């Protein structure tokens, strides 16, 4: 019989596989979904979900590598593109890495996710209004890659979409939408991969896990399979669709999450 944690990992893997490649923040959706699971089960509400979240991200990272393997191998012959990816990764290492513990704590804060959803909505609307779509990826400048990387440092906050901030900033800087999407997923490989590596030691060590090994494995496999099936479809949606529709969705989800969390906190507050 499948236990509750395994079912939760399966559902969160599906959510991760679908939301990772849309500009709507997979971390925000995982944070909110995990909180809902905690309220509907007898599981310890203090369970740390970060290990599971990282394995789910590892699953979708392999989805990216599966779909973009030709582009990844081609990087060997494109030193300038490698340089641009490195420039976009530097801000993550300098800014986001030292704040790892802070970001981990926010992953268990649905109210923060609600606020992050609203931030992403504003970002997407602004990007669509300001985009010019002039330049292909080959014409991206080093300083522009660095700016895109700076925007990526906001991504560890739940509700703030990594693809939303990187694609949006690339559009504002003048990149064509397909090029912005491709670059966004390419710079996800070192950023997300590096974050996952930081947690692999703890996950592989012989010690108790808050999530358990079996849910981690199953959740990672589910996120990989769902992500693999969804990735190309999602890319077409982002390239052809209107970013404002994602913003409308995020506005609704963000406000609903904030209202829910404020009501929970007010009901939990001691009477005066």
C-alpha positions in Angstrom: 0.0 0.0 0.0 1.3 3.4 -1.0 1.7 5.7 2.1 0.7 9.3 2.3 4.2 10.7 1.8 4.6 8.7 -1.4 1.3 10.0 -2.8 2.3 13.5 -1.9 5.6 13.1 -3.7 3.7 11.8 -6.8 1.4 14.8 -6.8 4.2 17.2 -6.2 6.2 15.6 -9.0 3.3 16.1 -11.4 3.0 19.8 -10.3 6.7 20.3 -10.7 6.8 18.7 -14.1 4.0 21.0 -15.4 4.9 24.3 -13.7 8.7 24.2 -14.0 8.6 25.2 -17.7 5.9 27.9 -17.4 6.6 31.4 -16.0 4.4 30.8 -12.9 7.0 29.5 -10.3 7.2 25.8 -9.7 8.6 26.6 -6.2 5.6 28.7 -5.3 3.2 26.0 -6.4 5.2 23.3 -4.5 5.2 25.5 -1.4 1.4 26.0 -1.5 0.6 22.4 -2.5 2.8 21.1 0.3 1.1 23.3 2.9 -2.3 22.1 1.7 -1.1 18.5 2.0 0.0 19.2 5.6 -3.4 20.6 6.5 -5.3 17.6 5.0 -3.2 14.9 6.7 -1.9 13.8 10.0 1.7 14.3 8.9 3.9 16.5 11.0 3.4 20.1 9.7 7.0 20.7 10.6 8.3 18.2 8.0 11.1 19.8 6.0 10.1 19.6 2.3 13.4 21.1 0.9 15.0 17.8 0.1 12.0 16.6 -1.8 11.7 19.9 -3.7 15.4 19.7 -4.7 14.9 16.1 -6.0 11.8 17.2 -8.0 13.9 20.0 -9.5 16.6 17.4 -10.3 14.0 15.4 -12.2 13.0 18.4 -14.4 16.6 19.3 -14.9 17.1 15.9 -16.5 14.0 16.7 -18.6 15.8 19.8 -19.9 19.0 17.8 -20.6 16.9 15.1 -22.5 15.2 17.7 -24.7 18.2 20.1 -25.2 21.0 17.5 -25.3 22.0 18.6 -28.8 22.2 22.2 -27.7 24.2 21.2 -24.6 26.7 19.2 -26.7 26.9 22.0 -29.2 28.2 24.3 -26.4 31.6 22.7 -26.8 31.8 24.4 -30.2 30.3 27.7 -29.0 32.7 29.2 -26.5 31.0 32.6 -26.6 27.6 31.0 -25.6 29.4 29.2 -22.8 30.8 32.6 -21.6 27.3 34.1 -21.6 26.0 31.2 -19.5 28.9 31.6 -17.1 28.2 35.4 -16.8 24.5 34.7 -16.1 25.5 32.2 -13.4 28.0 34.4 -11.6 25.3 36.5 -9.8 23.6 33.3 -8.6 26.9 32.1 -7.0 27.7 35.5 -5.5 24.2 36.5 -4.2 21.9 33.5 -4.0 24.4 30.9 -2.6 25.2 32.8 0.6 21.5 33.2 1.3 20.8 29.5 0.9 19.4 29.1 4.5 17.1 32.1 4.1 15.7 30.8 0.8 15.2 27.3 2.3 13.1 28.8 5.1 10.9 30.7 2.6 10.1 27.5 0.8 7.9 26.7 3.8 6.1 30.0 3.8 3.0 30.1 1.6 2.4 33.7 2.4 5.8 34.5 0.8 4.7 32.4 -2.2 1.5 34.5 -2.6 3.5 37.7 -2.6 6.0 36.2 -5.0 3.2 35.3 -7.4 2.2 38.9 -7.5 5.7 40.0 -8.1 6.0 37.6 -11.0 2.7 38.9 -12.4 3.9 42.5 -12.4 7.2 41.4 -14.0 5.5 39.5 -16.8 3.1 42.4 -17.7 6.0 44.9 -17.7 8.2 42.6 -19.8 5.4 42.1 -22.4 4.8 45.9 -22.7 8.5 46.7 -23.0 9.7 43.8 -25.2 11.1 44.6 -28.6 12.3 41.2 -29.9 15.1 42.5 -32.0 18.1 40.3 -31.4 18.8 36.6 -31.8 20.8 34.7 -29.1 24.1 35.2 -31.0 23.9 38.9 -30.5 23.4 38.8 -26.7 26.1 40.9 -25.0 28.0 39.8 -21.9 26.6 42.6 -19.7 23.1 41.6 -20.8 23.7 38.0 -19.8 24.9 39.3 -16.4 21.7 41.4 -15.9 19.6 38.3 -16.8 21.6 36.4 -14.1 20.9 39.2 -11.6 17.2 38.7 -12.2 17.7 34.9 -11.8 18.9 35.5 -8.2 15.3 36.3 -7.2 14.2 32.8 -8.3 14.8 30.9 -5.1 12.0 32.9 -3.5 8.8 30.9 -3.8 6.3 32.5 -6.2 9.0 34.3 -8.1 9.4 32.4 -11.4 12.9 31.7 -12.6 11.8 31.3 -16.2 9.5 34.4 -15.8 12.3 36.6 -14.5 14.9 35.4 -17.0 12.7 35.3 -20.1 11.1 38.6 -19.1 14.4 40.4 -18.5 15.8 39.0 -21.8 12.8 40.4 -23.7 13.2 43.8 -22.1 16.8 43.7 -23.2 15.7 43.1 -26.8 16.0 39.4 -27.3 13.6 37.6 -29.6 11.2 35.4 -27.7 12.5 32.0 -28.9 16.0 33.0 -28.1 15.0 34.3 -24.7 13.3 31.0 -23.9 16.3 28.9 -25.1 18.8 31.0 -23.1 16.5 30.8 -20.0 16.5 27.0 -20.1 20.2 26.8 -20.8 21.2 28.9 -17.8 18.9 26.8 -15.7 21.2 23.9 -16.1 24.1 25.3 -14.0 21.8 27.2 -11.6 19.4 24.4 -10.8 22.1 21.7 -11.1 24.3 23.5 -8.7 21.5 23.9 -6.2 20.7 20.2 -6.4 24.3 19.2 -5.9 24.4 21.1 -2.6 21.7 18.8 -1.3 22.9 15.5 -2.8 25.4 15.0 0.0 22.7 15.2 2.7 20.3 13.1 0.7 22.8 10.3 0.1 24.3 10.3 3.6 23.3 7.4 5.7 20.9 9.3 8.1 17.2 9.7 8.5 15.4 11.8 5.9 12.5 14.0 6.6 10.8 12.8 3.4 12.2 9.2 3.2 14.2 7.7 0.4 11.3 6.0 -1.5 9.2 9.2 -1.9 12.3 11.1 -3.1 13.0 8.5 -5.8 9.4 8.2 -6.9 8.8 12.0 -6.9 12.0 12.6 -8.9 11.0 10.0 -11.5 7.5 11.5 -11.8 8.8 15.0 -12.2 11.2 13.8 -14.9 8.6 11.9 -16.9 6.0 14.7 -16.7 8.5 17.3 -17.4 9.8 15.4 -20.5 6.4 15.1 -21.9 5.4 18.8 -21.2 8.6 20.7 -22.0 8.3 21.2 -25.8 4.6 21.8 -25.5 5.2 24.4 -22.7 7.9 26.1 -24.8 5.4 26.6 -27.7 2.9 28.1 -25.3 5.5 30.6 -23.9 6.8 31.5 -27.4 3.4 32.0 -29.0 1.2 32.9 -26.0 0.6 36.2 -24.2 2.6 36.6 -21.0 -0.3 38.6 -19.6 -2.5 35.5 -19.4 0.1 33.9 -17.1 0.1 37.2 -15.1 -3.7 37.0 -14.8 -3.5 33.5 -13.4 -0.7 34.5 -11.0 -2.7 37.5 -9.8 -5.6 35.2 -8.9 -3.5 32.5 -7.3 -1.4 35.1 -5.4 -4.4 37.0 -4.0 -6.1 33.7 -3.0 -2.9 32.4 -1.3 -2.5 35.6 0.6 -6.1 35.7 1.8 -5.9 32.0 2.8 -2.7 32.5 4.8 -3.9 35.7 6.5 -7.1 33.9 7.6 -5.1 31.0 8.9 -2.8 33.2 10.8 -5.6 35.3 12.3 -7.5 32.2 13.4 -4.3 30.8 15.0 -3.6 34.0 16.8 -4.4 33.9 20.6 -7.4 35.8 21.7 -6.7 39.0 23.6 
